[in-house]
Amino acid sequence: MDFTRLFDILDYQLQRYPHQVAMAGREQGAWRHWSTRDLIRERDRISTGLLLRGFKPGDRIGVLAHCGSPRWAIADAAMLQLGLVPVPVHTTSRPDELTHIARDADITAFFISNTAMLDKIRQAGLQPDPVFAFEYVEGTVHWDALSQDPDAEQRRQLETIRAGISGKTLATVLYTSGTTGAPKGVMLSHANIVSNVKSVLAIVPVGPERTAVSFLPLSHIFERMVTYVYQAAGTPIWYVESLEKLPETLRRVRPHFFTAVPRVLERSYERLLERRNQAGFLGKKILDWALALGEQYPFAGLHSMPLAYRLKRWAADLLVYRHWRRAMGGRVEHIAVGAAALQPRLGRLFAAARIEVREGYGLTETSPVVAFNRFEPGGVHFGTVGIPAPGVDVRIGEPDEQGEGEVEVRGPNVMQGYLNLPEETAERFTPDGWLKTGDIGRIEFKRFLKITGRKSEIFKTSSGKFVAPAFVEQQILRSPYVEHCLAAGLNQPFVGVLLVPNFVQLEAWCAENKVHWTAPEYMILNPRVLKLFREEIDRINSAFLGPIEQVQAFHLLADTWTPENGMLTPTLKLKRPALHEQYSSVIEALFHTGSSAR
């Protein structure tokens, strides 16, 4: 059989790759396993419970869960096969954002994972009826109370509803995390997402003999689409209950594949640096050598690896890399990265350590994958977001002399439109029907897409030159001492940046260089620390930035930027308007006084 609707995928798995452990998640402190048959049986029971409560095709139900889980996947499939429209909500959404989403999507009921999620709904002033809970939460309908065995009549009703759902039927509404303005509801059909699932199935190494862990929020289309890919490929999915539990789960499950955002890989790299900082003199030297060797990894699928490098890599693997792999379970071979730019040096380092990391690119509006670096030889160029996915067309609109312009996309994965926003939907498309992504990019090496900035974020300096702040920030983030970076310079004579140091690495540097450590708010004023950051910026200016892009002033901040405090989106992108408002006086001083580092 084939699958054309999302809820068909579990039935497809049962026919082709039935598993005794198709999904697993922790419940009450212990792992619970679900076979493919268990998942289908419970999917139909939840559908029956929803049917008995009077829900009709087209009704929209919110999903607010602190993590992915088999119950999340079951509820999703149960709603989809009834023609209901799941509306996942980011748990980092502010109360006003949650209120806006619930009203805009006309959500009348919610699935939640725990008491904390119910509190969020109440803080937003919402009173949905009913609220279904994955676990026992006072004042809600528990999962077991909703789950009902269908009788013959109910099964006939369910089959009739399923038969009436086509690929063009609205499957879900996903709200963009939004770096500006109120979140917009992206309408995706079954055909939109199924087309992307089939595209990705053709280019990622998953299958019934491999195991995956899932820890990114399923409120994001990237991880949700990937879990459909796992289901279609027959790959068992083990859900991680929190990022803090990820290292433990990797060692327990020993997966072959997972998806991540770059910050997760950066944190893994930082743990390696922490180990280096605790080592003795010889251990430090070995780790420094192995890390430098990895970051110079020459093999990207186009050229044979030089013999001298091959021997050095074998030694580095024996001394360092194999221990790093063991910390991730020992079997991880492939990692797919999305949502933000991956530092090329990290891609090379992981590849040197025999873990192939591949970066991709997409939007909620494109279900989401537009382009992806391949795992096969010749299919990767670090620093690009890869080759357009099968069935997806990409072009550069109105390219300049460097071949740069707005990235435009066409394909079956492109959204139906924005909910309740017909004018904004129309503005998002070209007259000939291509989606305008808002991202600036160019084609390199004939077929690889490189993203260089965001159209709405590019600013012009007082010299009349355009600067893409995201590109500048990506280069500054090459420094292991920088956690976050915001570039500014609109109508100014030069580019300046606000920096949040990586205080773990900075403290280790201070210990090595005999700089007395006190607290972050004092260390950012320390002259030797300022000198370190000046040297880091000078190094990056000369190696990676053009004359117009080079950073001439910076200011260090002791603050943290998180989705919870409104400085980052749920996918960890900068919320530029919020940051510019929060630090308006600091930015002004940066250009009028040169701050701490002209």
Steps between C-alpha positions, in 0.01 A plus 500: 500500500595866467410790729345826386372627837694531822287258700563230236866484603449278806296255289778512240751413771286208621494352149869548424698529824294389803699554820469376855659829605382760249504783755616539856462770761547542872189487717516527879876460492511182288517431127178387336517330160231511233484252213365607161176315578479672840532841334227428243268350761541800730470745208158354416393502868588870539318576172193323636513701822519824303217386273278424802565850634357654186811628321450549127739524200658843488492557876833623635660359813809647663793287614718638780757244615834545674663233280430253224364159597317200354178648641565823307542298179189290574284805572627662180408199286165461678403859424623486142296195406185674630570804284575706812778757476777477763644841594826442690612789720859569608536461876719812501212713369413800717145517643402770247632286212310196627183709527547630145553148361198354678272777373645522151470123445168476687636228730230355724690209658858414593722199548758567772783295650505607865389748766752763390337513157154545655640789703621663176151480354352656812764775507392589146143546627370211289222263604491225239251222560605226506872470579643153440812400694765239418542436874281563805437875539224620728220676315567330165380194311764230545623306196347174626158667537516625141619170352204281399473173307300565180192287437396397149301819437779727624751316287278554195478871585876519532556328166250733330678807636842363402379433145389861468843643582721572200854621459369855455321495837643739760713289734638748750550865585846588629577843638828656396719580796531851359802724547261793445127555551230255605541133405337406169317171448652299214247266340649172379306224325562127518651519150737781603654300783480158332692634200777619732502169689553312173771745387691457825457121500700494177800687644547400866643168626211373713330162492363215712847382603590840650387680816429871550452726800273804486548792736408814304149637565229354279341845487764572234432366152861380461488237775136414437566432132809296589297279735268424207814406304605263778155341502498455121853352507417264786760663726428459873468838677609554859371831636715698744307675778737798526830625361657441843423129456651484150853380592357227724248393234765488226704261712190293582348478151821513293330652190638505149331823394341814640412854402623803690535874499860630486491599868477132600817421305669809641415378850650158423815675379505713815486187717809382314667833576400464866673163503802665341501774765513236775783304340866525585764661280539201266124439484442862400759477226347180359147639502609831344679309224202270435253790492718704264544194276125442490420861414732469197325183376562505123260236380157622384421218260679651199863409565685205646629551849878559500697210646677720756168635623355149510779385733463803726125448513552136602717616789251772600222244490690267729581777748194727489223448248391149603449618858285785370289257295462274801353792696228517230427129523772373268280435196408848375601521134282777357349822632271734304509865609251775431330816637823707513841523336758235588858616546701327223783416741256294709379313193859415412588401858205262534581351157860443608361320806302268266165666569366647178315826569294649220338841501173577329271796451128555502204695629175417672340622175679224303415202726803568564797364299612703199863388471728253673862389484513134406670216684631338183839593347496832316182611672635736764664839516544628854382860526210444260152363575526242225323394183127562443293207625347266241190659349583847635604779262722787619596817318668828590272796433656807339861400570765770530847492343612245762202277417329583829130567534190384679458122514173395336342154523242302307373149562227280650635575848411870486222605740136566421537846656476689830185447705269805490763706311419490127686826423819387676473167322478670162796726580713194577479367141644630174261562207608166349433305821835464678519540879722788609694369799635834620849349514790623290721238338690381197583176323855373549680208333219498238234339724562582870292771667673741735296729725673830566239701688142599557354755257315691772809516722757638254603852593688776322791675666555876468749425221212362292615136521261215585584255782325171584515482883434124511814436296710716730354324804572156355866592461530646851345182640803312371666610824455243778475791744179641347157365596278758325564790265293788361641711216380857449597795281198653327600849378823472699856528365595145603369169635481443875394192696352413836655180637386261770811301595505124544579529868595133542778537244591846624542374857728220375707754305529717811622203703766417239613861472495575874219754476308511828139392442220674685158521329386558140387859562851587617697281258354682197677814627836334560770654272659165421163352408430798274840451340416132435178593321673774302753241379224254413314761296819614327574139406150449356503840325816417311411142413126500431353849454526751218606862560142629530392211729790518744409570861656814641332518843346255741335494840490201736180410684453281806136431409355174371286493187227236502156436347355541850621859538395588146848554355496181287233317301413139596747389229770716664511771235558859610191713558663811361229757579488383863879505528529845342235632738659338805849628420422824315718712731787251485487493118490879487807517725673241282509741207541827686777391735630182336396329827764266639693418190560730208 
